[in-house]
Amino acid sequence: MLDEPVELTVESGRLVAATGAIGARLLETLAAGDGENVAELGVGTNGLARASGYVLEDEKMLGSVHVAFGSSASFGGTVQASVHIDCVVLKPDLALDGEPVTTGGRLLVAS
């Protein structure tokens, strides 16, 4: 878990900017593995999942959002990259096509 937030900028399905030292490290790692593409976007719907630092549980927490970059071929996608990195947001504001999905980590749609 990070001490400070990192703002990610995605354009045309690719990560193009990230703030701070951790963001720079993320960009560098993804670029080295040809993995700047968005591989997945998920919204957590499990009310029993808790923040543990274990991404497979963290990304399922009710109201969380995760975005992953890099390879997607192992789960039905078409991109084969040498990297796959998940980023979990615990209290996100997410809108899709202008419709809010989460606000401050509160899920706004029925699961």
DSSP file (Angstrom, degrees, kcal/mol; ACC not computed):
  #  RESIDUE AA STRUCTURE BP1 BP2  ACC     N-H-->O    O-->H-N    N-H-->O    O-->H-N    TCO  KAPPA ALPHA  PHI   PSI    X-CA   Y-CA   Z-CA
    1    1 A M              0   0    0      0, 0.0     2,-0.2     0, 0.0     3,-0.0   0.000 360.0 360.0 360.0 143.4    0.0    0.0    0.0
    2    2 A L        -     0   0    0      1,-0.1     4,-0.0     4,-0.0     0, 0.0  -0.547 360.0-144.2 -91.1 150.6    1.2    3.4   -0.9
    3    3 A D  S    S+     0   0    0     -2,-0.2    -1,-0.1     1,-0.1     0, 0.0   0.746  90.1  28.1 -79.6 -25.6    1.8    6.4    1.5
    4    4 A E  S    S-     0   0    0     -3,-0.0    -1,-0.1     0, 0.0    -2,-0.0  -0.975  91.9-100.4-136.5 150.6    0.7    8.9   -1.1
    5    5 A P        -     0   0    0      0, 0.0     2,-0.5     0, 0.0    -2,-0.1  -0.291  25.8-147.3 -69.4 153.9   -1.8    8.6   -4.1
    6    6 A V        -     0   0    0     16,-0.1     2,-0.5    17,-0.0    14,-0.1  -0.991   8.8-144.7-120.2 125.4   -0.6    8.2   -7.6
    7    7 A E        -     0   0    0     -2,-0.5    12,-1.6     2,-0.0     2,-0.4  -0.808  15.3-159.0 -92.7 125.9   -2.6    9.8  -10.4
    8    8 A L  E     -A   18   0A   0     -2,-0.5     2,-0.5    10,-0.2    10,-0.2  -0.867   3.8-156.2-106.8 136.8   -2.7    7.7  -13.6
    9    9 A T  E     -A   17   0A   0      8,-2.8     7,-3.1    -2,-0.4     8,-1.3  -0.961  10.9-172.5-115.2 119.9   -3.6    9.2  -17.0
   10   10 A V  E     +A   15   0A   0     -2,-0.5     2,-0.4     5,-0.2     5,-0.2  -0.937   4.8 178.2-113.8 131.3   -4.9    6.8  -19.6
   11   11 A E  E >  S-A   14   0A   0      3,-2.6     3,-1.6    -2,-0.5    -2,-0.0  -0.999  70.5  -9.1-132.8 131.4   -5.5    7.9  -23.2
   12   12 A S  T 3  S-     0   0    0     -2,-0.4    -1,-0.1     1,-0.3     3,-0.1   0.855 130.6 -52.7  51.3  39.5   -6.7    5.6  -26.0
   13   13 A G  T 3  S+     0   0    0      1,-0.2    25,-2.5    24,-0.1     2,-0.4   0.618 117.9 102.5  78.5  13.0   -6.4    2.6  -23.7
   14   14 A R  E <  S-AB  11  37A   0     -3,-1.6    -3,-2.6    23,-0.3     2,-0.5  -0.981  75.1-116.1-131.8 142.5   -2.8    3.2  -22.7
   15   15 A L  E     +A   10   0A   0     21,-3.2    -5,-0.2    -2,-0.4     3,-0.1  -0.638  38.6 166.7 -73.1 122.1   -1.1    4.6  -19.6
   16   16 A V  E     +     0   0A   0     -7,-3.1     2,-0.3    -2,-0.5    -6,-0.2   0.591  58.8  15.0-115.5 -16.4    0.6    7.8  -20.7
   17   17 A A  E     -A    9   0A   0     -8,-1.3    -8,-2.8     2,-0.0    -1,-0.3  -0.991  51.4-179.3-157.4 152.3    1.4    9.5  -17.4
   18   18 A A  E     -A    8   0A   0     -2,-0.3   -10,-0.2   -10,-0.2     2,-0.1  -0.965  26.7-121.9-153.6 139.7    1.7    8.8  -13.7
   19   19 A T     >  +     0   0    0    -12,-1.6     4,-1.1    -2,-0.3     5,-0.1  -0.439  62.5   7.4 -87.7 155.8    2.6   11.1  -10.8
   20   20 A G  H  > S-     0   0    0      3,-0.2     4,-2.2     2,-0.2     5,-0.2   0.091  98.6 -58.3  74.0 177.9    5.3   10.9   -8.3
   21   21 A A  H  > S+     0   0    0      1,-0.2     4,-2.2     2,-0.2    -1,-0.2   0.880 135.8  50.3 -65.0 -40.0    8.3    8.6   -7.8
   22   22 A I  H  > S+     0   0    0      2,-0.2     4,-2.5     1,-0.2    -1,-0.2   0.905 109.8  51.7 -66.1 -40.0    6.1    5.5   -7.7
   23   23 A G  H  X S+     0   0    0     -4,-1.1     4,-2.6     2,-0.2    -2,-0.2   0.901 109.1  49.7 -61.6 -41.9    4.3    6.6  -10.8
   24   24 A A  H  X S+     0   0    0     -4,-2.2     4,-2.4     2,-0.2    -1,-0.2   0.904 111.2  49.6 -63.1 -41.4    7.6    7.0  -12.6
   25   25 A R  H  X S+     0   0    0     -4,-2.2     4,-2.5     2,-0.2    -2,-0.2   0.898 110.5  50.5 -64.6 -40.4    8.7    3.5  -11.5
   26   26 A L  H  X S+     0   0    0     -4,-2.5     4,-2.7     2,-0.2     5,-0.2   0.946 111.6  47.4 -61.3 -49.3    5.3    2.1  -12.7
   27   27 A L  H  X S+     0   0    0     -4,-2.6     4,-2.6     1,-0.2    -2,-0.2   0.905 112.9  49.2 -59.1 -43.1    5.7    3.7  -16.2
   28   28 A E  H  X S+     0   0    0     -4,-2.4     4,-2.0     2,-0.2    -1,-0.2   0.919 112.6  47.2 -63.3 -44.9    9.3    2.6  -16.5
   29   29 A T  H  X S+     0   0    0     -4,-2.5     4,-1.1     2,-0.2    -2,-0.2   0.920 114.6  46.1 -64.2 -45.2    8.4   -1.0  -15.5
   30   30 A L  H  <>S+     0   0    0     -4,-2.7     5,-3.2     1,-0.2     3,-0.4   0.910 111.6  51.3 -65.4 -42.2    5.5   -1.2  -17.9
   31   31 A A  H ><5S+     0   0    0     -4,-2.6     3,-1.3     1,-0.2    -1,-0.2   0.885 106.3  55.0 -63.0 -38.8    7.4    0.4  -20.8
   32   32 A A  H 3<5S+     0   0    0     -4,-2.0    -1,-0.2     1,-0.3    -2,-0.2   0.794 115.1  39.7 -64.8 -27.3   10.3   -2.2  -20.3
   33   33 A G  T 3<5S-     0   0    0     -4,-1.1    49,-1.5    -3,-0.4    50,-0.4   0.222 111.8-116.4-106.0  14.3    7.7   -5.0  -20.7
   34   34 A D  T < 5S+     0   0    0     -3,-1.3    -3,-0.2    47,-0.2     3,-0.2   0.914  76.8 129.7  51.3  48.0    5.6   -3.3  -23.5
   35   35 A G      < +     0   0    0     -5,-3.2    50,-0.2     1,-0.1    -4,-0.2  -0.030  11.4 117.7-125.4  32.1    2.7   -3.3  -21.1
   36   36 A E        +     0   0    0     -6,-0.2   -21,-3.2    33,-0.2    -1,-0.1   0.612  53.6 104.0 -75.4 -10.0    1.3    0.3  -21.0
   37   37 A N  B    S-B   14   0A   0    -23,-0.2    33,-1.9    -3,-0.2     2,-0.6  -0.346  83.3-107.0 -72.0 151.3   -2.1   -1.0  -22.3
   38   38 A V  E     +C   69   0B   0    -25,-2.5    31,-0.3    31,-0.2     3,-0.1  -0.699  37.4 178.5 -76.4 120.1   -5.1   -1.3  -20.0
   39   39 A A  E     -     0   0B   0     29,-3.1     2,-0.3    -2,-0.6    30,-0.2   0.767  61.3  -4.9 -94.5 -31.2   -5.5   -5.1  -19.5
   40   40 A E  E     -C   68   0B   0     28,-1.4    28,-2.4     2,-0.0     2,-0.4  -0.991  47.7-159.6-160.5 155.5   -8.5   -5.0  -17.2
   41   41 A L  E     +C   67   0B   0     -2,-0.3     2,-0.3    26,-0.2    26,-0.2  -0.985  24.0 175.7-137.7 127.8  -10.8   -2.8  -15.2
   42   42 A G  E     -C   66   0B   0     24,-2.9    24,-2.6    -2,-0.4     2,-0.5  -0.964  23.7-148.7-137.4 152.7  -12.8   -4.2  -12.3
   43   43 A V  E     -C   65   0B   0     -2,-0.3    22,-0.2    22,-0.2     2,-0.2  -0.985  28.7-122.7-119.6 126.4  -15.2   -3.0   -9.6
   44   44 A G        +     0   0    0     20,-2.6    19,-2.4    -2,-0.5    17,-0.2  -0.459  33.9 167.8 -71.2 135.4  -15.2   -4.8   -6.2
   45   45 A T        +     0   0    0     15,-0.4     2,-0.8    17,-0.3    17,-0.2   0.277  40.7 109.0-128.2   7.1  -18.5   -6.2   -5.1
   46   46 A N  B >   -e   61   0C   0     14,-2.6    16,-1.6     1,-0.1     3,-0.8  -0.788  44.9-169.2 -95.2 108.5  -17.5   -8.4   -2.2
   47   47 A G  T 3  S+     0   0    0     -2,-0.8    -1,-0.1     1,-0.2    14,-0.1   0.598  86.4  54.2 -70.6 -11.5  -18.6   -7.0    1.1
   48   48 A L  T 3  S+     0   0    0     12,-0.1    -1,-0.2     2,-0.1     2,-0.1   0.625  83.8 101.4 -96.9 -15.9  -16.5   -9.5    3.1
   49   49 A A    <   -     0   0    0     -3,-0.8     2,-0.3    11,-0.2    13,-0.3  -0.424  55.4-164.5 -70.1 145.0  -13.2   -8.7    1.4
   50   50 A R        -     0   0    0     11,-0.1     2,-0.5    -2,-0.1    10,-0.1  -0.920  31.5 -92.6-129.9 154.0  -10.8   -6.5    3.4
   51   51 A A        +     0   0    0     -2,-0.3     4,-0.1     1,-0.2    39,-0.0  -0.551  57.3 149.7 -67.0 116.2   -7.6   -4.5    2.5
   52   52 A S        -     0   0    0     -2,-0.5    -1,-0.2     2,-0.2     3,-0.1   0.465  65.8-107.3-126.3  -9.9   -4.8   -6.9    3.3
   53   53 A G  S    S+     0   0    0      1,-0.2     2,-0.8     2,-0.0    -2,-0.1   0.393  89.5 116.1  87.1  -3.0   -2.1   -5.9    0.8
   54   54 A Y    >>  -     0   0    0      1,-0.1     4,-2.5     2,-0.0     3,-2.0  -0.894  60.2-151.8-100.7 106.8   -2.9   -9.1   -1.1
   55   55 A V  H 3> S+     0   0    0     -2,-0.8     4,-2.4     1,-0.3     5,-0.2   0.769  89.0  63.4 -57.5 -32.8   -4.1   -7.8   -4.5
   56   56 A L  H 34 S+     0   0    0      1,-0.2    -1,-0.3     2,-0.2     4,-0.0   0.776 116.1  31.5 -66.6 -24.3   -6.4  -10.8   -5.2
   57   57 A E  H X4 S+     0   0    0     -3,-2.0     3,-1.8     2,-0.1     4,-0.5   0.836 116.2  56.8 -92.2 -44.7   -8.5   -9.9   -2.1
   58   58 A D  H >< S+     0   0    0     -4,-2.5     3,-1.4     1,-0.3    -2,-0.2   0.874 101.8  56.6 -54.6 -41.5   -8.0   -6.1   -2.2
   59   59 A E  T 3< S+     0   0    0     -4,-2.4    -1,-0.3     1,-0.3     7,-0.1   0.597 105.1  53.4 -71.0  -9.2   -9.4   -5.8   -5.8
   60   60 A K  T <  S+     0   0    0     -3,-1.8   -14,-2.6    -5,-0.2   -15,-0.4   0.488  76.8 125.5-101.5  -5.7  -12.6   -7.5   -4.8
   61   61 A M  B X  S-e   46   0C   0     -3,-1.4     3,-2.4    -4,-0.5   -17,-0.3  -0.281  77.0 -92.2 -58.7 136.6  -13.5   -5.2   -1.8
   62   62 A L  T 3  S+     0   0    0    -16,-1.6   -17,-0.3   -13,-0.3    -1,-0.1  -0.260 110.0   7.3 -52.7 122.8  -16.9   -3.6   -2.1
   63   63 A G  T 3  S+     0   0    0    -19,-2.4    -1,-0.3     1,-0.3    42,-0.2   0.301  98.7 124.4  87.1  -8.9  -16.6   -0.3   -3.9
   64   64 A S    <   -     0   0    0     -3,-2.4   -20,-2.6    27,-0.1     2,-0.4  -0.359  46.6-150.7 -76.1 164.3  -13.0   -0.6   -4.8
   65   65 A V  E     -CD  43  89B   0     24,-2.1    24,-3.4   -22,-0.2     2,-0.4  -0.994   9.4-168.6-132.2 140.7  -11.8   -0.3   -8.3
   66   66 A H  E     -CD  42  88B   0    -24,-2.6   -24,-2.9    -2,-0.4     2,-0.4  -0.993   5.5-170.9-131.3 145.4   -8.8   -1.9   -9.9
   67   67 A V  E     -CD  41  87B   0     20,-2.3    20,-2.4    -2,-0.4     2,-0.4  -0.995   9.9-161.4-128.2 136.0   -7.1   -1.3  -13.2
   68   68 A A  E     -CD  40  86B   0    -28,-2.4   -29,-3.1    -2,-0.4   -28,-1.4  -0.904   1.0-156.4-120.4 149.1   -4.4   -3.6  -14.6
   69   69 A F  E     +CD  38  85B   0     16,-2.4    16,-2.3    -2,-0.4     2,-0.4  -0.908  52.2  22.6-122.0 148.6   -1.8   -2.9  -17.2
   70   70 A G  E    S+ D   0  84B   0    -33,-1.9    14,-0.3    -2,-0.3     9,-0.1  -0.811  96.3  31.2 108.5-141.0    0.1   -5.3  -19.5
   71   71 A S        +     0   0    0     12,-3.0     9,-0.2    -2,-0.4   -32,-0.1  -0.257  42.2 163.5 -63.4 138.4   -0.6   -8.8  -20.5
   72   72 A S    > > +     0   0    0      7,-2.6     5,-2.7   -34,-0.0     3,-1.6   0.346  52.5  96.2-128.2  -3.1   -4.3   -9.9  -20.9
   73   73 A A  G > 5S+     0   0    0      6,-2.1     3,-1.2     1,-0.3     7,-0.1   0.783  73.9  64.9 -63.2 -29.4   -3.8  -13.1  -22.9
   74   74 A S  G 3 5S+     0   0    0      1,-0.3    -1,-0.3     5,-0.2     6,-0.1   0.635 110.6  36.6 -73.4 -11.4   -3.8  -15.4  -19.9
   75   75 A F  G < 5S-     0   0    0     -3,-1.6    -1,-0.3     0, 0.0    -2,-0.2  -0.059 134.8 -70.6-132.5  35.6   -7.5  -14.6  -19.1
   76   76 A G  T < 5S+     0   0    0     -3,-1.2    -3,-0.2     1,-0.3    -2,-0.1   0.333  95.1 116.8 102.3  -6.8   -9.0  -14.2  -22.6
   77   77 A G      < -     0   0    0     -5,-2.7    -1,-0.3     2,-0.1   -38,-0.0  -0.097  63.8-127.3 -82.0-172.4   -7.5  -11.0  -23.9
   78   78 A T  S    S+     0   0    0     -4,-0.0     2,-0.5     2,-0.0    -5,-0.1   0.494  72.6  99.7-115.8  -7.9   -5.2  -10.6  -26.9
   79   79 A V        -     0   0    0     -9,-0.1    -7,-2.6   -40,-0.1    -6,-2.1  -0.712  47.5-168.7 -91.1 126.9   -2.2   -8.7  -25.5
   80   80 A Q        +     0   0    0     -2,-0.5     2,-0.3    -9,-0.2    -9,-0.1  -0.938  22.2 156.6-112.2 109.4    0.9  -10.7  -24.6
   81   81 A A        -     0   0    0     -2,-0.6   -47,-0.2     2,-0.2   -46,-0.1  -0.820  51.9-119.0-124.6 165.2    3.3   -8.6  -22.6
   82   82 A S  S    S+     0   0    0    -49,-1.5     2,-0.3    -2,-0.3   -48,-0.1   0.300  95.1  52.4 -88.3  11.5    6.1   -9.6  -20.2
   83   83 A V        -     0   0    0    -50,-0.4   -12,-3.0   -49,-0.1     2,-0.3  -0.988  51.4-178.1-145.4 150.7    4.4   -7.7  -17.4
   84   84 A H  E     +D   70   0B   0     -2,-0.3     2,-0.5   -14,-0.3   -14,-0.2  -0.872  14.0 179.0-149.0 116.1    1.0   -7.5  -15.7
   85   85 A I  E     -D   69   0B   0    -16,-2.3   -16,-2.4    -2,-0.3     2,-0.4  -0.980  13.6-153.2-126.6 125.7    0.5   -5.0  -12.9
   86   86 A D  E     -D   68   0B   0     -2,-0.5     2,-0.4   -18,-0.2   -18,-0.2  -0.774   4.9-163.1 -95.3 139.8   -2.7   -4.4  -10.9
   87   87 A C  E     -D   67   0B   0    -20,-2.4   -20,-2.3    -2,-0.4     2,-0.4  -0.993   8.0-158.7-122.6 123.8   -3.5   -1.1   -9.3
   88   88 A V  E     -D   66   0B   0     -2,-0.4     2,-0.5   -22,-0.2   -22,-0.2  -0.878   4.8-161.1-108.9 132.8   -6.2   -1.0   -6.6
   89   89 A V  E     -D   65   0B   0    -24,-3.4   -24,-2.1    -2,-0.4    -2,-0.0  -0.960   0.7-166.1-112.3 123.1   -8.1    2.2   -5.6
   90   90 A L  S    S+     0   0    0     -2,-0.5    -1,-0.1     1,-0.2   -24,-0.0   0.829  83.8  23.3 -83.0 -32.9   -9.8    1.9   -2.2
   91   91 A K  S    S+     0   0    0    -26,-0.1    13,-0.2   -27,-0.1    -1,-0.2  -0.526  89.7 169.0-130.5  65.7  -12.1    5.0   -2.3
   92   92 A P        -     0   0    0      0, 0.0    13,-2.3     0, 0.0     2,-0.5  -0.335  36.4-144.8 -84.7 158.9  -12.5    5.7   -6.0
   93   93 A D        +     0   0    0     10,-0.3     2,-0.4    11,-0.2    10,-0.2  -0.993  33.3 174.6-111.0 116.5  -14.8    7.9   -8.0
   94   94 A L  E     +F  102   0D   0      8,-1.9     7,-3.8    -2,-0.5     8,-1.7  -0.990  12.4 177.2-130.8 130.0  -15.5    6.0  -11.2
   95   95 A A  E     -F  100   0D   0     -2,-0.4     2,-0.5     5,-0.3     3,-0.1  -0.989  11.4-159.8-127.7 141.1  -17.9    6.9  -14.1
   96   96 A L  E >  S-F   99   0D   0      3,-2.5     3,-2.1    -2,-0.4    -2,-0.0  -0.986  80.8 -11.2-121.3 126.0  -18.4    5.0  -17.3
   97   97 A D  T 3  S-     0   0    0     -2,-0.5    -1,-0.2     1,-0.3     0, 0.0   0.859 131.6 -55.2  52.1  37.7  -19.9    6.8  -20.3
   98   98 A G  T 3  S+     0   0    0      1,-0.2    -1,-0.3    -3,-0.1    -3,-0.0   0.391 114.1 117.6  81.2  -3.4  -20.7    9.7  -17.9
   99   99 A E  E <   -F   96   0D   0     -3,-2.1    -3,-2.5     1,-0.0    -1,-0.2  -0.863  67.4-121.8-100.4 124.0  -22.7    7.4  -15.5
  100  100 A P  E     +F   95   0D   0      0, 0.0    -5,-0.3     0, 0.0     3,-0.1  -0.391  32.6 171.8 -66.1 136.8  -21.3    7.2  -11.9
  101  101 A V  E    S+     0   0D   0     -7,-3.8     7,-3.2     1,-0.5     8,-0.6   0.717  71.0  10.9-109.3 -43.2  -20.4    3.7  -10.8
  102  102 A T  E     -FG  94 107D   0     -8,-1.7    -8,-1.9     5,-0.2    -1,-0.5  -0.983  58.0-167.4-135.6 149.3  -18.6    4.5   -7.5
  103  103 A T  E >  S- G   0 106D   0      3,-1.8     3,-2.1    -2,-0.3   -10,-0.3  -0.959  81.3 -19.3-135.7 117.8  -18.3    7.7   -5.5
  104  104 A G  T 3  S-     0   0    0     -2,-0.4   -11,-0.2     1,-0.3     3,-0.1   0.783 129.2 -51.9  57.4  28.1  -15.8    7.8   -2.6
  105  105 A G  T 3  S+     0   0    0    -13,-2.3     2,-0.6     1,-0.3    -1,-0.3   0.460 108.2 127.8  88.2   0.9  -15.7    4.0   -2.6
  106  106 A R  E <   -G  103   0D   0     -3,-2.1    -3,-1.8   -14,-0.3     2,-0.3  -0.832  60.2-129.9 -94.0 121.2  -19.5    3.6   -2.4
  107  107 A L  E     -G  102   0D   0     -2,-0.6    -5,-0.2    -5,-0.2     4,-0.1  -0.535  22.0-173.0 -71.4 128.3  -20.9    1.3   -5.1
  108  108 A L        +     0   0    0     -7,-3.2     2,-0.3    -2,-0.3    -6,-0.2   0.500  61.3  66.4-103.6  -7.5  -23.8    3.1   -6.8
  109  109 A V  S    S-     0   0    0     -8,-0.6     2,-0.2     1,-0.0    -8,-0.0  -0.834  92.2 -97.4-114.3 154.5  -25.1    0.2   -9.0
  110  110 A A              0   0    0     -2,-0.3    -2,-0.1     1,-0.1    -1,-0.0  -0.460 360.0 360.0 -68.6 136.9  -26.7   -3.1   -7.9
  111  111 A S              0   0    0     -2,-0.2    -1,-0.1    -4,-0.1   -66,-0.0   0.428 360.0 360.0 -94.4 360.0  -24.2   -5.9   -7.7
